């Protein structure tokens, strides 16, 4: 069972997309296994970081109709397993460094 909120479900979709792209381009056969995983996870992490930052900036509605002492900005959270999308980018990039170091 996958637990996500907002557009957090994009995390596995983007990850699968990168691995499918590498497979379609034939990079999974031409590259060493560690280099393949490392580069795919690094690109995945970079794209998830920027996607998460963009989603965090984009979503939000200002409640200007409330009195000054009750003004608020509502933002939707984009999380997967209670972790923000941009942090999944960091996790993916750190995993790529682990694969590259092997």
C-alpha positions as CSV (number, residue, x, y, z in Angstrom):
1,X,0.0,0.0,0.0
2,X,1.4,3.4,-1.1
3,X,0.7,6.3,1.2
4,X,0.9,9.7,-0.5
5,X,-0.8,13.1,-0.4
6,X,-1.1,15.7,-3.1
7,X,1.1,14.8,-6.0
8,X,3.4,12.6,-4.0
9,X,2.4,9.7,-6.2
10,X,4.7,11.1,-8.8
11,X,7.7,9.8,-6.9
12,X,7.5,6.2,-8.1
13,X,6.2,7.2,-11.5
14,X,9.2,9.5,-12.2
15,X,11.6,6.8,-10.9
16,X,10.0,4.1,-13.1
17,X,10.1,6.6,-16.0
18,X,13.9,7.0,-15.7
19,X,14.6,3.3,-15.5
20,X,12.3,2.7,-18.5
21,X,14.0,5.5,-20.5
22,X,17.4,3.9,-19.8
23,X,16.1,0.5,-20.8
24,X,14.6,1.9,-24.1
25,X,17.8,3.7,-24.9
26,X,19.8,0.5,-24.3
27,X,21.9,2.0,-21.6
28,X,21.2,-0.8,-19.2
29,X,23.2,-3.2,-21.5
30,X,26.0,-0.8,-22.5
31,X,26.8,0.4,-19.0
32,X,28.2,-1.4,-16.0
33,X,25.5,-2.3,-13.5
34,X,26.7,0.2,-10.8
35,X,27.1,3.0,-13.3
36,X,23.6,2.3,-14.7
37,X,22.0,2.5,-11.3
38,X,24.1,5.4,-10.2
39,X,23.3,7.6,-13.2
40,X,19.6,6.7,-13.3
41,X,19.2,7.4,-9.6
42,X,21.2,10.7,-9.8
43,X,19.0,12.0,-12.7
44,X,15.9,10.8,-10.8
45,X,17.0,12.6,-7.6
46,X,17.8,15.8,-9.4
47,X,14.5,15.8,-11.2
48,X,12.5,14.9,-8.1
49,X,14.3,17.7,-6.2
50,X,13.3,20.4,-8.8
51,X,9.8,18.9,-9.2
52,X,9.3,19.0,-5.4
53,X,10.5,22.6,-5.1
54,X,8.3,23.7,-8.0
55,X,5.3,22.0,-6.5
56,X,5.9,23.5,-3.1
57,X,6.1,27.0,-4.6
58,X,3.2,26.6,-7.0
59,X,0.6,25.3,-4.6
60,X,-0.9,27.6,-2.1
61,X,-3.8,29.9,-1.7
62,X,-3.8,33.2,0.2
63,X,-6.8,33.9,2.4
64,X,-6.9,37.7,2.1
65,X,-10.5,37.9,3.0
66,X,-9.8,37.1,6.7
67,X,-9.0,39.8,9.3
68,X,-5.3,40.7,9.7
69,X,-4.8,38.6,12.8
70,X,-6.2,35.5,11.0
71,X,-4.5,35.7,7.7
72,X,-3.1,32.4,6.5
73,X,-1.7,30.7,3.4
74,X,-3.0,27.3,2.7
75,X,-0.5,24.9,1.0
76,X,-1.1,21.4,0.0
77,X,1.5,18.9,0.9
78,X,3.1,16.7,-1.7
79,X,4.4,13.7,0.2
80,X,5.0,10.0,-0.2
81,X,5.2,8.0,3.0
82,X,5.1,11.3,4.9
83,X,8.3,12.5,3.2
84,X,8.2,15.5,0.9
85,X,8.9,15.0,-2.8
86,X,12.0,17.2,-2.8
87,X,13.5,15.0,0.0
88,X,12.9,11.9,-2.0
89,X,15.2,13.6,-4.5
90,X,17.9,13.9,-1.9
91,X,17.4,10.2,-0.9
92,X,17.6,9.1,-4.5
93,X,20.8,11.1,-5.1
94,X,22.4,9.7,-1.9
95,X,21.5,6.2,-3.1
96,X,23.2,7.0,-6.4
97,X,26.4,7.9,-4.5
98,X,26.2,4.6,-2.7
99,X,25.9,2.7,-6.0
100,X,28.7,4.7,-7.5
101,X,31.1,4.1,-4.6
102,X,30.7,0.3,-4.8
